[in-house]
Amino acid sequence: MVNETKLFERLDRMTKLIGIMATQEKNFREKVKLLSEIGLSPSEIAEITGKTVNFVNVTKHGLKKKNG
C-alpha cells in the first residue's frame, strides 16, 4: 500500500507534468493565466515555468490590470 506522503509526491509530480504539457506552446503570460485559472499557486507556477515567484506575481498583476 502506498503511504500518504508518497501519494502526495506522485500527485505533485503529475500536476507539474500536466502543467508543462498544457502550456508547452504558449508564451509566458498565457502560461501564467492558464495555470492560475486551474488553481495553481504562484510558487507552483514558478516551479513549472522555471521563473521566480516574484516574476509570476508581476505577470499575474499585469494580467489583472489588462483585464480591468
PASEBA-1860 file (N, C-alpha, C; in nm, 3 decimals):
! residues 68
1> MVNETKLF> 0.085/-0.119/0.000/0.000/0.000/0.000/0.089/0.125/0.000 ~ 0.052/0.223/-0.080/0.128/0.347/-0.092/0.092/0.436/0.027 ~ 0.196/0.486/0.095/0.163/0.572/0.208/0.122/0.711/0.158 ~ 0.065/0.788/0.247/0.007/0.917/0.212/0.111/1.014/0.155 ~ 0.230/1.016/0.212/0.335/1.106/0.165/0.373/1.075/0.021 ~ 0.392/0.948/-0.010/0.428/0.910/-0.147/0.316/0.943/-0.244 ~ 0.193/0.928/-0.201/0.078/0.960/-0.285/0.078/1.109/-0.319 ~ 0.099/1.194/-0.219/0.104/1.337/-0.244/0.222/1.376/-0.332
9> ERLDRMTK> 0.335/1.310/-0.316/0.451/1.337/-0.401/0.420/1.301/-0.546 ~ 0.353/1.190/-0.567/0.316/1.148/-0.703/0.216/1.246/-0.764 ~ 0.118/1.287/-0.686/0.020/1.383/-0.735/0.086/1.516/-0.771 ~ 0.183/1.558/-0.691/0.256/1.681/-0.717/0.332/1.671/-0.849 ~ 0.400/1.560/-0.871/0.473/1.539/-0.997/0.379/1.537/-1.116 ~ 0.265/1.472/-1.100/0.168/1.464/-1.209/0.111/1.602/-1.241 ~ 0.083/1.681/-1.140/0.032/1.816/-1.160/0.131/1.900/-1.238 ~ 0.259/1.891/-1.201/0.363/1.967/-1.271/0.374/1.922/-1.417
17> LIGIMATQ> 0.371/1.793/-1.438/0.381/1.740/-1.574/0.263/1.786/-1.660 ~ 0.145/1.779/-1.606/0.027/1.825/-1.679/0.036/1.974/-1.709 ~ 0.084/2.051/-1.611/0.103/2.195/-1.633/0.201/2.224/-1.744 ~ 0.309/2.151/-1.748/0.410/2.168/-1.854/0.350/2.132/-1.989 ~ 0.282/2.020/-1.994/0.225/1.974/-2.120/0.116/2.068/-2.171 ~ 0.034/2.119/-2.081/-0.078/2.204/-2.120/-0.034/2.341/-2.170 ~ 0.086/2.383/-2.130/0.131/2.517/-2.166/0.252/2.517/-2.260 ~ 0.284/2.405/-2.314/0.405/2.389/-2.394/0.418/2.490/-2.508
25> EKNFREKV> 0.312/2.516/-2.578/0.317/2.604/-2.696/0.273/2.746/-2.665 ~ 0.265/2.783/-2.540/0.214/2.914/-2.502/0.326/3.006/-2.456 ~ 0.304/3.137/-2.469/0.403/3.230/-2.416/0.385/3.239/-2.264 ~ 0.476/3.307/-2.198/0.475/3.308/-2.051/0.347/3.365/-1.993 ~ 0.298/3.473/-2.046/0.173/3.533/-1.994/0.057/3.435/-2.006 ~ 0.048/3.366/-2.120/-0.060/3.268/-2.140/-0.045/3.152/-2.042 ~ 0.080/3.111/-2.016/0.104/3.004/-1.920/0.056/3.043/-1.782 ~ 0.093/3.164/-1.740/0.053/3.212/-1.607/-0.099/3.219/-1.597
33> KLLSEIGL> -0.162/3.271/-1.699/-0.309/3.282/-1.699/-0.375/3.145/-1.687 ~ -0.334/3.052/-1.771/-0.394/2.918/-1.770/-0.370/2.846/-1.638 ~ -0.246/2.847/-1.592/-0.213/2.775/-1.468/-0.281/2.838/-1.347 ~ -0.298/2.970/-1.349/-0.371/3.037/-1.241/-0.518/2.998/-1.244 ~ -0.574/2.994/-1.363/-0.715/2.959/-1.378/-0.747/2.818/-1.330 ~ -0.649/2.728/-1.339/-0.675/2.592/-1.291/-0.641/2.575/-1.143 ~ -0.601/2.688/-1.081/-0.587/2.687/-0.936/-0.447/2.669/-0.880 ~ -0.345/2.677/-0.964/-0.209/2.664/-0.912/-0.164/2.794/-0.847
41> SPSEIAEI> -0.085/2.783/-0.743/-0.033/2.899/-0.672/0.084/2.959/-0.751 ~ 0.119/3.084/-0.721/0.235/3.143/-0.788/0.363/3.062/-0.769 ~ 0.382/3.003/-0.653/0.504/2.923/-0.632/0.501/2.796/-0.717 ~ 0.385/2.736/-0.735/0.374/2.618/-0.822/0.398/2.656/-0.967 ~ 0.344/2.772/-1.009/0.363/2.818/-1.145/0.510/2.848/-1.170 ~ 0.574/2.911/-1.073/0.717/2.942/-1.085/0.799/2.815/-1.100 ~ 0.766/2.715/-1.024/0.841/2.589/-1.034/0.822/2.524/-1.171 ~ 0.701/2.528/-1.222/0.672/2.466/-1.353/0.740/2.542/-1.466
49> TGKTVNFV> 0.739/2.675/-1.457/0.791/2.757/-1.567/0.940/2.790/-1.555 ~ 0.997/2.768/-1.439/1.138/2.799/-1.419/1.164/2.947/-1.394 ~ 1.061/3.021/-1.360/1.074/3.164/-1.329/1.063/3.183/-1.178 ~ 1.087/3.307/-1.133/1.075/3.334/-0.990/0.929/3.359/-0.953 ~ 0.899/3.341/-0.827/0.763/3.368/-0.778/0.730/3.516/-0.801 ~ 0.827/3.603/-0.779/0.803/3.746/-0.800/0.766/3.775/-0.945 ~ 0.836/3.713/-1.038/0.806/3.733/-1.180/0.665/3.684/-1.214 ~ 0.627/3.572/-1.157/0.492/3.520/-1.178/0.389/3.618/-1.122
57> NVTKHGLK> 0.413/3.668/-1.000/0.320/3.763/-0.939/0.308/3.892/-1.018 ~ 0.420/3.942/-1.069/0.416/4.063/-1.152/0.336/4.037/-1.279 ~ 0.356/3.922/-1.339/0.281/3.886/-1.460/0.132/3.875/-1.431 ~ 0.098/3.810/-1.319/-0.044/3.798/-1.280/-0.105/3.936/-1.260 ~ -0.030/4.026/-1.197/-0.080/4.162/-1.173/-0.105/4.231/-1.307 ~ -0.011/4.214/-1.400/-0.028/4.274/-1.533/-0.151/4.219/-1.606 ~ -0.178/4.092/-1.588/-0.296/4.031/-1.649/-0.423/4.087/-1.589 ~ -0.425/4.105/-1.457/-0.542/4.162/-1.390/-0.565/4.307/-1.435
65> KKNG> -0.455/4.383/-1.444/-0.462/4.522/-1.484/-0.514/4.534/-1.627 ~ -0.466/4.446/-1.715/-0.508/4.448/-1.856/-0.656/4.415/-1.870 ~ -0.705/4.321/-1.787/-0.844/4.278/-1.796/-0.938/4.366/-1.714 ~ -0.883/4.465/-1.649/-0.963/4.561/-1.575/-1.005/4.512/-1.446
END
